[in-house]
Amino acid sequence: MGFDFENKNSRTRTLMLIVGVVLVLGIISSLIIQRQISQPRTTVVNTPAPESRTTVRSIYITSGGASFINPQMRAWIKVFMEKTGGTISVNYQSIGSGAGEAR
């Protein structure tokens, strides 16, 4: 009953080869995934050409709330209306926080 050294070496080499292949495939996979993540993505959106006639609609927003923030709200509303070209009008009424919740 002797020990088969040649068979053991063959198994070890086969195992080492399999481990090596798995490691190489893992490294290649991680490099591919990392490259795909780091590349910027471009999205192309086709939009129809605008019609020759443009209809400007006005939107009116009325709200109410705390009087404490009224000066800041007025400043924000002024900038907002300038940026939207006056097509969206905001009316903030400082009627107190409780009354604002009721509306």
N, C-alpha and C positions, 0 to 999 in steps of 0.2 A: 504494500500500500504506500506508494510514494506520492509526493506532492507534485502537481503539474505546474512548474514555474512558468513554462512557456504560455500556458493558457491564462495564468494570472496576469502576465505582462500584456497580453493581447486585450484582456478585459480592461485593464487600467488605461491602455492607450485609447481604446474605444470610448471609455468614459471621459477621458481628458479631451478627446476630439469633440464629443457632444457638448461638454461644458464650454469649450472654446467657441464653438459655433453659436451656442445660445448667447454667450457674452457679446460676441461680435454683432449678432442680430439685435440685441438689446441696445447696444451703443448706436448702431445705425438708425434704429427706430427713434431713439431719443433725439438724435441730431435732426432727423426729418421733422419731427413734431416741433422742436424748438425753432427751426427755420420757418415753418408754417405760421407759428404764433408771432414771430418777430416781423414778418413781412406785412407791410401796410396793405389794407384791403381797399379796393376802389369799387364804389357802387355807382353804376350809371343809371340815371333816371331820365327817361324820355318824357318831357312835358310838352303838351300841345302848345302851339303858337297862340299868343293872346289874340282875342277877337279885336276887330277894329274899333268897336264901341266899348267903352268902359263905363260901367254903372257904379257910381259912388253911393254907397248906402251909409246912413248914419246909425250909430248904435248909441243908445242912452242907457246909462247904468245909474240907478239911484240906490244909495245905501245909507245906513245910519249906524251910529255907534258912540263910543266914548268921546266925551268932549276933551279929555286930556290929550289925545293924539291929533286933534283937529288941525293945529298948525302944520304938523308933519304931513298929514294927509293932503292938505291944500298944496304943499310944495310938490309932493309926489304926483298929484293929479295934474298940476300945471306942466310938469316935465312929460308925463305920459301923453297928455293931449297934444303937446308940441310934436312928440315923436310919431304919433298916429295921424298927424295932419288934421286934427279936429274931427276925424270920422267917428271917433269913439268919445263920447262925452260922459264924464263921471260927475255925479252930484253926491257929495258926502255930507250928511247932516249930522252935526254933533248934538245928538239928543239924549246922550247918556247911554251907558253900556246896557242897562236893563231894557230900555226901550228899543235899542238896536236889535237885541236878541228877539224881542217880541215881533218885530217886523219880519 
